[in-house]
């Protein structure tokens, strides 16, 4: 019986690439999503990966959703905390609501998803928790005080929890992507892309979602059992931490 992997925000963008790569690697995969029923249904039809709808910012919804996934598929042994949102604004214009929404999803969501699964992982003496942070959680970014703070918090969470999980056979790691070629990046004007963004990246191109997915597959594997508490930067050399 294959291990069960649960990917939050797993039906679109980087999350969809992660879900698909894990399935191709032999895992039984479940993907969560927050709101787009049509795209989630299309993703399931295309890949055969079951999708589940809940808000990762709500602890009770996470606990109930995880219970349903485990009833359907079996114990979750690999968790990929990928769900994330942006509410960008210069700090002097940022509202408390913009701060709270990003923190609820991008930081509290990591706690809300990991906490209900942690006892089972400890009991089984095996687990993989892989948190998707961001280059902007490492270096900061203009108009992203909320996002950068949350993503930096994900890195601190990872380092602390890795120390607790190590003796129980649980690894906890974080991936910090740089600029990745997703639907969101396609909205950037060509001039800005060519003159502002690409010159910052030593390899001279955007990353691909599949490159993040391959990093996740490695960290989920048995072969990565000696890797924990680490931050894997996948950014084309843009920021060297």
C-alpha positions in Angstrom: 0.0 0.0 0.0 1.5 3.4 -1.0 2.0 6.2 1.4 -0.6 8.9 1.5 0.5 12.5 0.7 -1.6 15.5 1.4 -0.8 18.8 -0.5 -2.5 22.0 0.4 -3.3 24.3 -2.4 -2.6 21.3 -4.5 -4.8 21.7 -7.5 -3.3 24.8 -9.2 0.2 26.2 -10.0 3.1 24.9 -8.0 0.7 22.8 -5.9 -0.7 21.0 -8.9 2.9 20.2 -10.1 3.7 18.8 -6.6 0.6 16.7 -6.4 1.2 15.3 -9.9 4.8 14.5 -9.2 4.1 12.8 -6.0 1.4 10.6 -7.7 3.9 9.7 -10.5 6.4 8.8 -7.7 4.0 6.2 -6.4 2.2 8.1 -3.6 -1.5 8.2 -3.0 -2.2 11.9 -3.2 -5.0 14.2 -1.9 -5.0 17.9 -2.7 -6.8 20.7 -0.9 -8.2 23.8 -2.4 -9.9 26.9 -1.0 -12.4 28.2 -3.6 -12.3 27.3 -7.3 -14.6 24.3 -7.6 -14.4 24.3 -11.4 -10.6 24.1 -11.6 -10.4 21.5 -8.8 -12.9 19.3 -10.6 -10.9 19.7 -13.8 -7.7 18.8 -12.0 -9.3 15.6 -10.6 -10.7 14.7 -14.0 -7.3 15.1 -15.6 -5.1 13.5 -12.9 -7.3 11.2 -10.9 -6.1 13.0 -7.7 -8.9 13.5 -5.2 -9.5 17.1 -4.1 -10.9 18.4 -0.9 -12.2 21.9 -0.1 -11.5 23.7 3.1 -9.8 26.8 4.5 -6.4 26.1 5.9 -6.8 29.2 8.1 -9.5 27.5 10.1 -8.2 24.9 12.5 -11.5 23.0 12.9 -11.9 22.8 9.1 -8.4 21.4 8.8 -9.0 18.7 11.5 -12.3 17.7 9.9 -10.8 17.7 6.4 -7.8 15.6 7.5 -10.1 13.1 9.2 -12.1 12.7 5.9 -8.9 12.3 3.9 -7.6 9.6 6.2 -11.0 7.8 6.2 -10.9 7.8 2.4 -7.3 7.0 1.8 -5.5 6.0 5.0 -3.1 7.7 7.4 -1.4 10.8 6.0 2.4 10.3 6.2 3.6 13.1 3.9 2.2 16.7 4.3 3.1 19.5 1.9 2.1 22.9 3.2 1.9 24.8 0.0 -1.3 26.9 0.2 -0.6 30.6 0.2 -2.1 34.0 -0.7 -0.8 37.5 -1.2 -2.4 40.8 -0.2 0.3 43.2 -1.2 0.4 46.8 -0.2 3.0 49.3 1.1 3.0 49.1 4.9 1.6 52.5 5.4 -1.4 51.4 3.3 -1.7 47.9 4.6 -4.9 47.1 6.5 -5.2 44.9 9.5 -7.4 42.7 7.4 -4.7 42.3 4.7 -2.2 41.4 7.4 -4.6 38.9 9.1 -5.6 37.1 5.9 -2.1 36.4 4.9 -1.0 35.3 8.4 -4.1 33.1 8.7 -3.4 31.2 5.5 0.4 31.4 5.1 1.6 30.9 8.7 -1.3 29.7 10.9 -2.4 27.4 8.1 0.9 25.5 8.4 0.2 25.0 12.1 -3.4 24.1 11.5 -2.5 21.4 9.0 0.5 20.0 10.8 -0.9 19.9 14.3 -3.7 17.3 13.8 -1.3 15.0 11.8 1.6 15.2 14.3 0.4 12.6 16.8 -0.2 10.0 14.2 3.3 10.6 12.7 4.9 10.3 16.1 3.0 7.1 16.8 4.0 5.5 13.5 7.6 6.7 13.8 7.5 8.2 10.4 6.5 11.4 8.8 7.5 14.0 6.2 6.4 17.7 6.6 7.5 19.9 3.7 6.7 23.6 4.0 6.7 25.8 0.9 8.1 29.2 1.9 9.5 31.8 -0.5 12.6 33.8 -1.4 10.8 36.8 0.0 10.6 35.1 3.4 14.4 35.0 3.2 15.2 38.5 1.9 12.0 40.5 2.3 10.2 42.4 -0.5 8.7 45.8 -0.9 4.9 45.9 -0.2 5.0 42.4 1.3 5.5 42.9 5.0 2.7 40.5 5.7 3.8 37.9 3.2 7.5 38.1 4.0 6.8 37.9 7.7 4.6 34.8 7.3 7.0 33.0 5.0 9.9 33.8 7.3 7.8 32.4 10.1 7.4 29.2 8.1 11.2 28.8 8.1 11.4 29.3 11.9 8.5 26.9 12.4 10.4 24.3 10.3 13.6 24.6 12.2 11.9 24.3 15.6 9.6 21.4 14.7 12.5 19.5 13.0 14.2 19.2 16.4 11.0 17.8 18.0 10.4 15.3 15.2 13.8 13.9 14.6 13.8 11.1 17.2 10.3 10.1 16.1 11.4 9.5 12.5 9.7 12.7 11.3 11.6 15.1 9.1 10.5 18.7 8.6 12.0 20.8 5.8 11.2 23.9 3.9 11.6 24.9 0.2 12.0 28.5 -0.7 11.2 29.1 -4.3 12.3 32.1 -6.3 10.4 33.4 -9.3 8.5 30.4 -10.8 6.8 30.3 -14.2 3.2 30.1 -13.1 -0.1 31.7 -14.2 0.6 34.6 -11.8 3.9 35.5 -13.4 2.3 35.5 -16.9 0.5 38.7 -16.0 3.8 40.6 -15.6 4.5 42.9 -18.6 7.2 41.7 -20.9 9.3 44.8 -20.4 9.3 44.4 -16.6 10.1 40.7 -17.0 13.1 41.3 -19.3 14.5 44.4 -17.8 13.7 44.1 -14.0 13.1 40.4 -13.0 15.3 38.2 -15.2 18.5 40.3 -14.7 18.2 39.5 -11.0 18.4 35.8 -11.7 21.9 34.5 -12.5 20.7 31.5 -14.5 18.7 33.9 -16.7 15.3 32.4 -16.6 12.3 31.7 -14.4 12.0 28.4 -12.5 9.5 25.8 -13.5 6.9 24.4 -11.1 8.2 20.9 -11.9 11.6 21.9 -10.4 9.9 22.7 -7.1 7.9 19.4 -7.4 11.1 17.4 -7.8 12.6 18.9 -4.7 9.4 17.9 -2.8 9.6 14.3 -4.1 13.1 14.0 -2.9 12.3 15.4 0.6 9.3 13.1 0.9 11.4 10.0 0.1 13.0 7.5 2.4 16.4 8.5 1.0 16.0 12.0 2.5 15.7 10.6 6.1 18.9 12.4 7.1 17.7 15.8 5.9 15.7 17.7 8.4 15.4 21.4 9.5 16.9 22.5 6.2 15.9 25.3 3.9 16.3 24.3 0.2 16.5 27.5 -1.9 15.3 26.9 -5.5 15.8 30.3 -7.0 18.4 30.2 -9.8 21.0 31.8 -7.7 19.0 35.0 -7.1 19.5 34.9 -3.3 22.1 32.9 -1.6 21.2 32.2 2.0 
